C-alpha cells in the first residue's frame, strides 16, 4: 500500500465485480449455477439447458430450449476458408493455440458480431459461437489426428453432435454411445462456469474494452491454456503417466511437489477458493469409476490417481495447505477412456466453459461495466535525463 493503492498479487483478496451467475462457497465446497446446486444439474440436466440457464438467467422451458437450439443449428456452419487457416498450422501445433486462433479468426468471417450493444445483437453473436465452436473443437482434434473434417448434424442433440463431429470414423454411420454422451454431458456441465477464475476474468477484462465476443473468448482460451489453470487436466495425465513409468512411485512425486527448490507441483491438486474439497472433483471421481466400468476400460492410471490422492490426503504438507483434488484431477481419465487425445483435454475444458464465459461477458456488457484498468505502485528509477548512445 502507498496510501492510495493496495497491491493484491493474483487478486487473492480482490473482488472484481458483482455477478448473479455462479455462487461458490470455498469452505463448504458449494457450487451453484443461477442458484441450482451443481450436484442436481450434473445428475438431471443436459449441457444445453445449463448453458441456457447460465446465459439467460434460468432453466429454459421446452419452447425456449427448442428455439435456442434451432437458432444455434442455423449458425452451425464454418466458412470453408477457415480450413485454410487450420491447414496453415503445423501438425505439432497445440490444440489450444489452434482453438484460440480460430476463435479470434471467426471475427473476420462474422464482422457483425463485434459491435453488439443491444440484447438482440448479443443473442445473434451468442448463437453463432455456440454453433461454430463445437465445429472448431472437432476440426482441431481431427486435424491433429489426420482425419477428414466433419460437419454439424442438425438432427442430433447438442452434445451428440459434438461427439459425431469428433469421433465419426470416415465413411461409417456414427452411432451415439449413450455412456459417452451422458459422461460428456456431465463433464461439460461441471466445467460450465466458476465465477471469476483466471480465464473468465480475462474474458471480462478484454470484453470491457468492447472488443468483440469472439476476441474476448479467444483471450479466455489462452488464459485457460496455462498448466496452473485448465491446462492442468493435461498435466495431470502426463504426471500420472510419468509415475506409472516410474513403477508407480507416487512418493517420489509427492517429495518433488513438496521440495521448494523443485518447480514441480502435484497437478490437479489445490485451489484458490476451495479449501476442503472441490465438489466437482467428487462427482468426476465417481463418474470415472462408472464410465470406465461401463466402457469396460481398465486403466491402471486410475489406480495411481487414487493412491496419490489417498497419500496426499494424509500428508501434512498438503493437509496444512488445504490441498485437495480439483476439477482437473480425474477428468482426464474419463476423456482418455473416451478416446480423446491428451492434448485435447484442455480444449474439452474450454468447450464446457464456453457458456460460462459467454454469460459472464454478457453480464459485464449489460451492466455497462467500465473498462478494466487497475493501477500500480511504481518501484522504478527516479527522473533522469537522456544520454546519447556514445555516453552510455
Ligand atoms: C482450475 O480458479 C478457478 O476456479 C479455477 C478452476 C475453474 O473452474 O476455473 O477451478 C479450474 O484452474 C483448477 C486448478 C488447476 N491447477 C492445478 O491443478 C495446478 C496445481 N495447483 C496449483 O498450482 C495451485 O494450487 C493453484 C494455482 C490451483 C492455486 O494456487 P494459489 O491459490 O495461488 O496457491 P499458491 O500457489 O499460493 O499455493 C499456496 C501454497 C504454496 O506453498 P507455500 O509457499 O505456502 O509453502 O500451497 C502450495 C504452494 O507451493 N501449493 C502446492 C500446490 N498447490 C499449491 N504445492 C504442491 N502442489 C500443488 N498442486
Boltz pocket constraint, residues with backbone or C-beta under 6 A from the ligand:
constraints:
  - pocket:
      binder: B
      contacts: [[A, 10], [A, 191], [A, 193], [A, 194], [A, 196], [A, 197], [A, 198], [A, 227], [A, 228], [A, 229], [A, 230], [A, 232], [A, 257], [A, 258], [A, 264], [A, 265], [A, 266], [A, 267], [A, 268], [A, 269], [A, 270], [A, 271], [A, 272], [A, 273], [A, 321], [A, 323], [A, 326], [A, 327], [A, 328]]
      max_distance: 6.0
